[in-house]
Amino acid sequence: MTTLQETPMTDLDPRIIRQALRDVYRTDFFSFVWKVFDTLHPDLNEQFVPAWHVKAMCHELDNVRTGENKRLVINIPPRCLKSVTVSVAYVAFILGHSPSSKIIVASYSLDLARKHSEDCRRVLMSRWYQDAFPDTRLARTGNTLDEFKTTRGGGRKAVSTGSSVTGHGADYIIIDDLLNAADADSDVERNKAEAFIDSSLMSRFNNPSEARVVMIAQRLHELDPPGYLLSKGTYRHLNLRAIAEEEERIAIGQGRFHCRTN
């Protein structure tokens, strides 16, 4: 008699494999990010690296989605897959589990915000995503460069510093690099970013007691937007320095930790 362990992978029913993948993408956010990266970068010369820092981001982000935490600031250097993870994959994952969620994603650049919106739209339209999340579909109308909607009334709205958010409610506010590195030393630009956070973004919550806020950015100045939010004392802080300044034990999910030494 042949057991499952003895059965070559090529003999497994493709339907079983497909169902297993659906289950993984629905339940494991890190695996979901990996698949999103492969979808956006089909060129084999650019491959996903399953680094510990991506696992750490995924762990903290999914804790926000499930309500274990509702306020999060992630600091991480450039070129660490932060925007794909947060502005694209995280939004798609939220909408997969809750297609009625309304999400505002803010960045310093409207062009960049629109690119991330288009990437997220591509993910929602992919076959594997639609297999994993059959209740989440794009609406036929009401979609623009800045915004797309689901058939369940949710969606993603892209905004940039200073743009109007009037008329848009939110269950999630995601802030991805609200300050251009070139403006980090400008009091005017930092104050402008703070005012945009307080007057435009934080006033858009549909249900303030359940609303989620995630900011991800590199640190640029003591008084930059991450520093401003952290000064409020209500935000969990995931600080992923390029070089560890001291010994660190960072949660990466499923009761596991990554240990760093200086």
Salt bridges, closest charged atoms under 4 A:
ASP13 OD2 - ARG15 NH2 2.76
GLU46 OE2 - HIS41 NE2 3.91
GLU60 OE1 - ARG236 NE 2.72
ASP62 OD1 - ARG65 NE 2.64
GLU118 OE1 - ARG121 NE 3.28
ASP119 OD2 - LYS115 NZ 2.79
ASP131 OD2 - ARG18 NH2 2.52
ASP135 OD1 - ARG152 NH2 3.84
ASP146 OD1 - ARG114 NE 2.42
GLU147 OE2 - HIS168 ND1 3.74
ASP176 OD1 - LYS82 NZ 2.79
ASP177 OD2 - LYS82 NZ 2.70
ASP187 OD1 - ARG190 NH2 2.24
GLU210 OE2 - LYS70 NZ 3.33
GLU210 OE1 - ARG212 NH1 3.64
ASP224 OD2 - ARG219 NE 2.98
GLU245 OE1 - ARG241 NE 3.68
GLU248 OE2 - ARG241 NH1 2.70
GLU248 OE1 - ARG260 NH1 3.33
